[in-house]
Amino acid sequence: MRLPDAGFRRYIVVAGRRNVGKSSFMNALVGQNVSIVSEYAGTTTDPVYKSMELYPVGPVTLVDTPGLDDVGELGRLRVEKARRVFYRADCGILVTDSEPTPYEDDVVNLFKEMEIPFVVVVNKIDVLGEKAEELKGLYESRYEAKVLLVSALQKKGFDDIGKTISEILPGDEEIPYLGDLIDGGDLVILVVPIDLGAPKGRLIMPQVHAIREALDREAIALVVKERELRYVMENIGMKPKLVITDSQVVMKVASDVPEDVELTTFSIVESRYRGDLAYFVESVRKIEELEDGDTVVIMEGCTHRPLTEDIGRVKIPRWLVNHTGAQLNFKVIAGKDFPDLEEIEGAKLIIHCGGCVLNRAAMMRRVRMAKRLGIPMTNYGVTISYLHGVLDRAIRPFREEVKV
């Protein structure tokens, strides 16, 4: 279930030419006057955001954008600001009231270029009459898209919008956590250091998730600290099917685990479960291209009080500088809310935490935004394993998904 938090909401961008009724459409959909409506073209000058529950999608944020056919220097700036919103979009709604023009073509090309699923809404059917059906067929054939007919003025045709959007939104693909790696009776050793970052009296979410997954698969979960691992390996009398370790001790653990035993990290397991492991592995190699003055964004999915030896804010930056020899600029962005574009534009690399407090939909929105901006994005576990020279081994359990 998605939480009603800005980081978990789906962003739906409402786009189109000036005066086609975008603001009226959005007001009718929301049921409130959130956007200014006027007979004068270009009334909406900045994107207008409105959060709501849209059945059956769930929590969404609708974004009413200025007309993409705005004119003049000020109009050009408005259009540019509107286009920037597209980087955040989970899906789009193209509103129109007439036959396609080059402006509709531009919007659709932008949606397709950014891989944003979209629906076309023909507005003002109360005025268009029989021509509305003709326009529907025209848009369906021209853009190969779903087309809905509405009257924002009379509030007609809105019943199917939520259902249609739900059908075109990127699905939350079910990715196994450990279920495809272990079977009943297998031994899984979980290496859990107890350091300053470990919460007192409890385990962190990925560790708990791994234990529960092992139990659900009828496997045997054995939890040890890194100092006891070698002793356990030598005396347990049973070969482990898989060893999962905290990333910060992956070098020591790798030296204690025989090569014929599969090894990975909690953060890498999380990155596959919630994000795009293949993309993270591809992106981490961009570390070799970092130069003096480049900006690296450290992105966290939650907020916490930084520790003296914080993994994201202290250790990873230190390891990166030591590895590259470059004077890098580090920018930390924390929280479940979706980051502003201004905070990450121009960055040469994004390094995200494991994302254990985000669901897959929220994490994948961040991944898609990074891809659209052309910014490589990886995560803590992949980065740490790479910088310590054990990445190929740590991703070996996922050899079918990632080139080792």
C-alpha positions in Angstrom: 0.0 0.0 0.0 1.4 3.4 -0.9 1.7 5.9 1.9 0.1 9.3 1.4 3.5 11.0 1.4 4.9 13.2 -1.3 7.7 10.7 -1.9 5.2 8.0 -2.6 2.6 9.9 -4.6 2.4 9.6 -8.4 3.0 12.8 -10.3 0.6 13.4 -13.1 1.4 16.3 -15.5 -1.4 18.0 -17.2 -0.1 19.6 -20.5 -1.5 21.2 -23.6 -1.8 24.5 -25.5 -3.1 27.7 -23.9 -6.8 28.0 -23.4 -7.7 24.4 -24.2 -9.2 24.1 -20.7 -6.3 22.5 -18.7 -7.1 24.5 -15.6 -10.8 23.9 -15.9 -10.1 20.2 -16.4 -7.9 20.0 -13.3 -10.4 21.9 -11.2 -13.2 19.5 -12.3 -11.0 16.5 -11.6 -9.9 17.7 -8.1 -13.3 19.1 -7.3 -11.8 22.4 -6.1 -10.8 25.6 -7.8 -7.0 25.1 -7.5 -6.1 26.6 -10.8 -7.2 30.1 -12.1 -9.6 29.9 -15.0 -10.0 32.7 -17.4 -11.1 33.3 -21.0 -7.7 34.9 -21.6 -5.0 32.6 -22.9 -1.9 32.1 -20.7 -3.6 32.6 -17.3 -1.5 29.8 -15.8 2.0 31.2 -15.6 3.6 28.6 -13.3 3.0 25.0 -12.6 0.2 24.5 -10.1 0.5 21.5 -7.8 -2.5 19.7 -6.1 -2.4 16.5 -4.1 -5.4 14.3 -3.9 -6.6 10.7 -3.8 -7.5 9.5 -7.2 -9.4 6.2 -7.3 -8.1 3.5 -8.0 -4.6 5.0 -8.3 -4.2 6.2 -4.8 -2.4 9.4 -3.7 -1.3 11.5 -6.6 0.0 15.0 -7.3 -1.6 16.7 -10.3 0.5 19.4 -12.0 -1.2 22.0 -14.1 1.4 23.5 -16.5 1.4 26.7 -18.5 0.5 26.4 -22.2 3.3 25.0 -24.2 2.5 27.4 -27.0 3.2 30.5 -24.9 4.8 33.3 -26.8 7.5 36.0 -26.2 10.6 35.8 -24.0 8.5 35.5 -20.8 6.4 32.8 -22.5 9.6 30.9 -23.4 10.7 30.9 -19.8 7.3 29.6 -18.7 7.4 26.8 -21.3 10.9 25.9 -20.1 9.7 25.7 -16.5 6.7 23.6 -17.6 8.9 21.2 -19.4 11.1 20.7 -16.4 8.1 19.3 -14.5 8.1 16.4 -17.1 11.3 15.0 -15.5 9.3 14.2 -12.4 6.2 12.8 -14.1 4.9 9.2 -13.6 2.4 9.8 -16.4 0.9 12.6 -18.4 -2.4 14.0 -19.6 -2.5 15.9 -22.9 -5.6 18.2 -22.9 -6.9 19.4 -26.3 -10.1 20.8 -27.8 -9.3 20.6 -31.5 -7.4 18.8 -34.2 -3.7 18.0 -33.5 -1.2 20.8 -34.1 2.6 20.8 -34.0 2.3 21.7 -30.3 0.4 18.5 -29.5 3.1 16.7 -31.5 5.8 18.3 -29.4 4.1 17.3 -26.1 3.6 13.7 -27.3 7.2 13.5 -28.6 8.4 14.7 -25.2 6.3 12.1 -23.4 7.6 9.4 -25.6 11.2 10.6 -25.4 11.1 10.5 -21.6 9.1 7.2 -21.6 6.2 8.9 -19.8 2.9 7.0 -20.4 0.1 9.4 -21.3 -3.6 9.7 -22.1 -5.2 12.3 -24.4 -8.3 14.1 -23.0 -10.5 15.9 -25.6 -12.1 18.7 -23.6 -15.2 20.9 -24.3 -17.4 18.1 -25.7 -20.4 20.2 -24.7 -19.3 22.6 -27.5 -17.8 20.1 -29.9 -20.8 17.9 -30.1 -20.5 15.1 -32.7 -17.0 16.3 -33.7 -15.7 15.0 -30.4 -15.9 11.4 -31.6 -14.2 12.3 -34.8 -11.3 13.9 -32.8 -11.1 10.9 -30.5 -10.5 8.6 -33.5 -8.0 11.1 -35.0 -5.9 11.2 -31.8 -6.1 7.5 -31.3 -4.6 6.8 -34.7 -2.1 9.6 -34.7 -0.6 8.9 -31.2 -1.7 5.3 -30.6 -2.9 6.5 -27.2 -6.0 6.1 -25.0 -8.4 9.1 -25.6 -11.1 10.3 -23.2 -13.9 12.8 -23.9 -14.8 15.2 -21.2 -16.6 18.5 -20.5 -14.8 20.3 -17.7 -17.6 22.9 -17.7 -20.4 20.3 -17.2 -18.1 17.9 -15.3 -18.9 15.0 -17.6 -16.7 12.1 -18.6 -14.5 12.1 -15.5 -15.6 8.7 -14.1 -13.1 6.7 -16.2 -10.1 9.0 -15.8 -8.7 7.3 -12.6 -9.2 3.8 -14.1 -7.5 4.8 -17.3 -4.5 6.4 -15.5 -4.2 3.3 -13.3 -3.9 1.2 -16.4 -1.1 3.2 -18.0 1.0 3.9 -14.9 4.2 1.9 -14.7 3.5 -1.1 -12.6 5.3 -1.9 -9.4 7.0 -5.0 -10.8 7.3 -7.7 -8.2 11.0 -8.3 -7.5 11.9 -11.1 -5.1 14.0 -10.2 -2.1 15.8 -13.6 -1.5 13.1 -16.0 -2.6 14.8 -16.9 -5.9 18.2 -17.3 -4.3 17.4 -19.8 -1.5 15.3 -22.9 -0.9 14.1 -24.9 2.1 16.9 -26.3 4.2 19.5 -23.9 2.8 21.8 -22.1 5.3 21.9 -18.3 5.0 24.5 -16.4 7.1 23.7 -12.8 7.8 26.7 -10.7 8.9 25.5 -7.9 11.2 28.1 -5.5 12.7 27.1 -3.8 15.9 28.6 -0.4 15.6 27.6 3.3 16.2 25.2 3.0 13.3 23.3 0.0 14.7 20.0 1.0 16.5 20.1 0.0 20.1 18.0 -3.1 20.9 16.9 -3.8 17.3 18.0 -4.6 13.8 17.6 -2.4 10.7 14.9 -3.1 8.2 16.9 -5.0 5.5 18.3 -7.4 8.2 14.8 -8.1 9.5 13.5 -8.5 6.0 16.2 -11.1 5.2 15.5 -13.1 8.4 11.8 -13.2 7.6 12.4 -14.1 4.0 14.6 -17.0 5.1 12.0 -18.3 7.5 9.3 -18.0 4.9 11.4 -20.1 2.5 12.0 -22.7 5.2 15.7 -21.9 5.1 18.0 -21.6 8.1 19.0 -18.0 9.1 22.2 -17.6 11.1 23.1 -14.1 12.4 26.6 -13.3 13.4 28.9 -10.4 13.8 31.8 -10.0 11.4 34.4 -11.1 14.1 32.6 -14.4 14.6 32.1 -15.3 10.9 35.4 -17.2 10.3 34.9 -19.3 13.5 31.3 -20.1 12.4 32.3 -21.0 8.9 35.0 -23.4 10.2 32.8 -25.1 12.8 29.2 -25.0 11.6 29.6 -28.3 9.7 27.3 -27.1 6.9 28.1 -25.1 3.7 26.1 -21.9 3.5 24.1 -21.3 0.3 24.4 -17.5 0.7 26.2 -15.0 2.9 24.8 -11.5 3.2 26.8 -8.8 4.9 26.7 -5.2 5.8 28.5 -3.2 3.1 30.9 -1.6 5.6 32.6 -4.9 6.4 32.4 -6.5 3.0 36.2 -6.7 2.5 36.7 -8.6 5.7 33.7 -10.9 5.0 34.9 -11.5 1.5 38.2 -12.8 2.8 36.5 -15.1 5.3 34.0 -16.6 2.8 35.2 -19.3 0.4 34.9 -18.4 -3.3 32.5 -21.2 -4.0 29.9 -19.6 -1.5 27.6 -16.9 -2.9 28.2 -13.5 -1.2 26.4 -10.2 -1.4 25.4 -7.2 0.7 22.1 -6.1 2.3 22.3 -2.8 0.3 22.8 -4.7 -3.0 19.8 -6.9 -2.2 17.8 -3.8 -1.4 18.9 -2.1 -4.6 17.5 -5.0 -6.7 14.3 -5.3 -4.7 13.5 -1.5 -4.8 15.5 -0.1 -7.6 17.4 -0.9 -10.8 20.5 -3.0 -9.9 21.7 -3.3 -13.5 21.6 0.5 -13.9 23.3 1.1 -10.5 26.1 -1.3 -11.5 26.5 0.4 -14.9 26.5 3.9 -13.3 29.0 3.1 -10.5 31.8 2.7 -13.1 31.3 6.4 -13.9 33.4 7.0 -10.8 36.5 6.6 -12.9 35.4 9.7 -14.9 35.1 12.1 -11.9 37.3 15.2 -12.0 38.2 18.1 -9.9 35.1 20.3 -9.2 32.5 17.7 -10.1 29.4 17.4 -7.9 28.4 14.1 -6.4 24.9 14.0 -4.8 24.5 11.8 -1.8 20.7 11.0 -1.7 19.0 9.5 1.3 15.4 8.3 1.4 14.9 9.3 5.1 16.2 11.9 7.5 18.4 10.9 10.4 20.9 12.6 12.8 24.3 12.2 11.1 26.9 10.2 13.0 30.5 11.1 13.4 31.4 8.4 10.9 28.2 8.6 8.8 28.4 6.1 5.9 26.8 8.5 3.3 28.1 11.8 4.5 31.6 10.9 5.7 32.8 7.5 4.7 31.7 7.3 1.1 32.9 10.8 0.3 36.3 10.0 1.9 36.6 6.8 0.0 35.6 8.5 -3.3 38.2 11.2 -2.9 40.9 8.7 -2.0 40.0 6.5 -5.0 39.7 9.3 -7.6 42.3 11.7 -6.2 39.9 14.5 -7.3 38.6 17.5 -5.3 34.9 16.7 -5.4 31.9 18.7 -4.3 29.4 16.7 -2.2 25.7 17.6 -1.8 23.5 15.7 0.6 19.7 15.5 -0.1 17.7 13.7 2.5 14.0 12.8 3.0 11.1 10.9 1.5 9.9 13.9 -0.5 10.8 13.9 -4.1 14.0 16.0 -4.6 13.8 19.3 -6.5 15.4 19.3 -10.0 17.5 22.4 -9.0 19.2 20.3 -6.3 20.6 17.6 -8.6 21.0 19.3 -12.1 24.6 19.5 -13.1 25.6 16.6 -10.8 28.0 14.0 -12.3 26.8 11.1 -10.1 24.0 10.3 -7.7 24.7 7.8 -4.9 21.5 6.8 -3.2 21.1 4.9 0.1 19.5 1.5 0.1 16.1 3.1 0.2 14.7 0.7 2.8 12.0 3.3 3.9 10.9 3.8 0.3 8.7 1.5 -1.7 9.7 0.4 -5.2 7.4 2.9 -6.9 9.1 5.8 -5.0 12.6 4.6 -5.7 11.9 3.9 -9.4 10.6 7.5 -9.8 14.0 8.7 -8.7 15.7 6.3 -11.0 13.6 7.4 -14.0 14.3 11.1 -13.2 18.0 10.5 -13.1 17.9 8.7 -16.4 15.9 11.5 -18.0 18.4 14.0 -16.8 21.3 11.9 -18.0 22.8 11.7 -14.5 24.3 8.3 -13.6 22.8 6.9 -10.4 24.0 4.1 -8.1 23.6 3.2 -4.4 25.6 2.9 -1.3 26.1 -0.9 -1.4 27.2 -1.0 -5.0 29.5 2.0 -4.5 31.2 0.5 -1.4 31.7 -2.9 -3.0 33.1 -1.2 -6.1 35.5 1.0 -4.2 36.7 -2.0 -2.2 37.3 -4.2 -5.2 34.7 -6.8 -4.5 31.7 -5.7 -6.7 32.0 -8.5 -9.2 31.7 -11.0 -6.4 28.9 -9.2 -4.6 26.7 -9.1 -7.7 27.4 -12.7 -8.7 24.2 -14.0 -7.1 22.4 -11.8 -9.7 24.5 -12.9 -12.7 21.3 -13.5 -14.8 20.3 -9.8 -14.3 23.6 -8.0 -14.2 26.7 -8.6 -16.3 29.5 -9.7 -14.0 
